[in-house]
Amino acid sequence: MASYDPNGETLELKDAALYIDGLDNKEAAREMGTRGTVSLLNILKDRARTEGFKKLRIQYQRTEKSSSKNPGHTEDKTMDL
């Protein structure tokens, strides 16, 4: 889930959130894992490229109770397609 803004050659996904129905944050992280996250990112990049965008920008916040390196930290990543 995210709001999107097609901004010229860049597709911007703002306030991106990933939920796995029926799982809490820790269960979802274990279920999704790094490979799943990378796969999802590759799908998003491929789709944006297919739609004619040159870059993909994703803005998101890590969950507050995450076991990640920076829980609650806001990320803003721009990738060339």
C-alpha positions in Angstrom: 0.0 0.0 0.0 1.4 3.5 -0.9 0.3 6.7 -2.4 2.0 7.4 -5.7 3.0 10.4 -7.7 4.1 10.1 -11.3 6.6 12.9 -11.3 8.0 13.3 -14.8 10.5 10.4 -15.3 10.3 9.3 -11.7 7.6 7.2 -10.1 7.3 8.2 -6.4 5.8 5.8 -3.9 5.1 7.7 -0.7 4.3 6.3 2.8 4.8 2.8 1.4 3.6 0.0 3.8 3.7 -3.7 3.5 1.3 -5.9 5.3 0.8 -9.6 5.3 -2.8 -10.4 6.2 -3.1 -12.2 9.5 0.5 -11.8 10.7 2.0 -9.3 13.2 5.2 -7.4 12.3 7.7 -10.0 13.5 5.9 -12.8 11.9 5.5 -10.8 8.6 9.3 -10.1 8.7 10.1 -13.7 9.1 7.7 -14.7 6.4 8.8 -12.1 3.9 12.5 -12.1 4.7 15.2 -10.3 2.7 14.7 -12.4 -0.5 11.0 -11.7 -0.5 11.6 -8.0 0.0 14.2 -7.9 -2.9 11.8 -9.9 -5.1 9.0 -7.4 -4.4 11.3 -4.5 -5.1 12.4 -6.1 -8.4 8.7 -6.5 -9.4 8.0 -2.8 -8.6 11.1 -1.7 -10.6 10.1 -3.8 -13.6 6.6 -2.5 -13.6 7.8 1.1 -13.3 10.2 0.5 -16.2 7.4 -1.0 -18.3 5.3 2.1 -17.7 8.1 4.3 -19.1 9.7 5.6 -15.9 13.4 6.1 -15.6 13.6 6.1 -11.8 11.7 4.7 -8.8 11.6 6.6 -5.5 10.2 4.9 -2.4 9.6 6.6 0.9 8.8 4.5 3.9 9.2 4.2 7.7 10.5 1.1 9.4 8.0 -0.1 12.0 8.6 1.2 15.5 8.7 -2.3 17.1 10.8 -3.7 14.3 13.9 -5.8 15.1 15.6 -4.1 12.2 18.8 -2.0 12.5 16.8 1.3 12.7 13.3 0.8 14.0 11.1 3.9 13.3 13.7 5.3 10.9 12.4 7.0 7.8 13.9 5.9 4.5 13.9 7.6 1.1 15.5 5.6 -1.7 15.7 6.6 -5.4 16.8 3.9 -7.9 17.7 4.1 -11.5 15.7 1.7 -13.7 
